[in-house]
Amino acid sequence: MSYYVHETAIVDQGAIIGSGSKIWHFCHLMPGCEIGEDCSLGQNVFVAQQVKLGRNCKVQNNVSLYSGVTCGDDVFIGPSAVFTNVINPRSAVNRKSEYLPTRLDKGVTIGANAVIVCGTHLAQYAFVGAGSVVTKDVPAYALVVGNPARQTGWMSAAGGKLSFSPDGKASCPETGEMYLLADDQVLPLN
């Protein structure tokens, strides 16, 4: 076996786990889910059917990823973050045919206790602050916070807050990489 599964975890037949991944205490992976290479699933993570995680994703403790969630490479999901898959759930009404997809692109960060409402798209390197409630799409490199989540700034790929000069350029405080803000979009210049 080229990955690690703790003895208390349940991995149903048909779950796919990439090389180098670690599945920790009390996790449950359903048939048909796909975990990429070098991922880490913390204690008590649930992964439903058809969920896909790219390479090097980190899912912290107490997160449930329901059908419809797709993550690109290098996604970080903080502890106790919440994902939904139906807009208007009712116990007495079966809405499995109404699941809405939620897509997290490469490098997205979700802070602890954030809520991601289904049907949203978080573009590459979007950053969701702890405790925020995301109800609409988040642009690439955007920092969103609050309930409902609103954009308050921009973040670099390395997770540094970007401060743009009047000419629309910013340097990542973590790496020195340069970014350009044009037409309300951030583009890496390196």
ABEGO torsion letter per residue (X at the ends): XABBBBAABBBBBGBBBBBGBBBBBGBBBBBGBBBBBGBBBBBGBBBBBGBBBBBGBBBBBGBBBBBGBBBBBGBBBBBGBBBBABABBBAABBAAAABBBBBBBBGBBBBBGBBBBBGBBBBBGBBBBBGBBBABBBBBGBBBBEOBBBBAEBBBAAGBBBBBBAAGBBBBAAAGBBBBBBGGBBBBAX
